[in-house]
Each structure stands twice: as structure tokens, then as C-alpha cells.
Amino acid sequence: MIKNLPKSIALELVPRDLEGLLTESRDCLSKFPITTVNVPEIRTVPVKSYESAVKLLENHVPVTPHFRMVDRSLTELIEKLGVLTAMGLREVLIIAGDPPKDIGFQPSGLTSVLAIREIRKLFPTLKIFAGLDPFRTSFREELDYAKRKLDAGADGFYTQPFFSVGMLEQWMEQIPEAEVWYGIAPVLSEKSKFYWENTNKVVFPPDFDITLESNVRTGRALLKAIADANQRAYLMPVRVDAAEYVGALLND
């Protein structure tokens, strides 16, 4: 295992099916210093974060589920959190969510700020995390939005992935008081790189390389910076075997 790891590490696992999610979670938790399994909510994936969280909590696996506000009512959100907290849920990630490209889709109107404020009142001991995206808007806009979420009662953030230490350190400088899980993700194909650039508006460093070896070097540099700041890392092995990627990243 490499030295100088962050104080905590979360691992994102996409819930393709519940038994597979449980098996993969147990495997990664047994092999690596993972603190929590972070389960995203993706519209195109049939298994949602609520069902995933129930499955993992039933089996004593620490979990941080995402909940998308764009297609959820406040009443439904509170009901689901009530069930999960009774089962032992300790933290949740609230994100706005991108609306689908379906012209008939009607957004719920629920915002992250409103949801965070209401959850804080009803579940005072639950840790509430919000999303932070360093790329999609201007630095000033995203920072102001982050501070509104903190004012509403958020404890901190899970971020979209960073691809350079320089940009990571800019954000660390601005929100040192918050508990932040800084995202790290491999990008191993030109198609994936194109997606990040066009959908998520990522600006990659000029020398960015899509090989696994280069991604591991970048990931380790980010891990060191996160550890030096006494913060937390959020590993997001998109479109790659989670155990393979985490093993390459963390093992000497």
C-alpha cells in the first residue's frame, strides 16, 4: 500500500444489480482502506440508490447513497431517508441532477438548497453532503453555490473528479472549513475523454494521457495533495473494474 493516504477514502460503485453490488462492495472493503461505498443514482440504471442502500445496510456495509432532486419530491425524499436512518444510515449525498433529454420530462422543482435545509431540520444527526462541480460553471458561481449549500446545513461536499493538482489546490484553499471528498477518476479512452470534455466541460491538462499508468500517476499525485490537506478522497472508477483500478492506484 502506498504511503501518505488521505484520512478517509470513499469508493463509487454503480449498482447494476443488488447481489453484484453487495459482492463487489465486500470485496473492495476487504482489500482496500475504503471507508464507505458511494452509490450514485443514474436514470439509465434500473437499480436506484435507495434499494442499493437498503441492501448494503441490511448487510452492515457502510453506504452513502446519492439522491437526485430533479426527479424527486421532498415528501418522497423524507420518507426514504426516514427508512434508511432507522436502518443505520449515517450520511447522504444530495445532488441537483441533470434533467433527461426527454421533452416530456417535468422537473420536480426541488432544489438541493431547499432539500438540505429540510433534511437538516428533520434529521439533525445525519451527515448531509452536497455535490460540487469545478468545471460546469465559473469558479465564482460554483463557490457561491457551495456556500449557499453550507448555509442551508450541508456538512460538506463530494466533488466531480479533478485531473490536476493545481485546480484541486485552488478549491482546497477556498473551502478549508468543509468536509470534502475530492473526486479522482480514471479516463482510459478517447471516447471517455470526449464525454468528460463535452458533457462535464472538463479542461484536461495539456499533457493528459489516457493510459492506465499515467492515470495512476495523476491519481497518486492527487491523493498526496488530499492527504497533505488532511482531507478525503472519492474514487470514481467509471467504466473500469473497481478492484483493478483501486489496486493499481493504492498498491505499491
Secondary structure, DSSP 4 states (H G I P E B T S, - for coil): --SS--SEEEEE---SSHHHHHHHHHHHHHHS---EEEE---TTSSS-HHHHHHHHHHTT--EEEEEESTT--HHHHHHHHHHHHHTT--EEEEE--PPPS-TT-------HHHHHHHHHHH-TTSEEEEEE-SSSS-HHHHHHHHHHHHHHT--EEEEEEP--HHHHHHHHHH-TTSEEEEEE----SHHHHHHHHHHS-----TT---SHHHHHHHHHHHHHHHHHTT-EEEE--TTS-HHHHHHHHH--
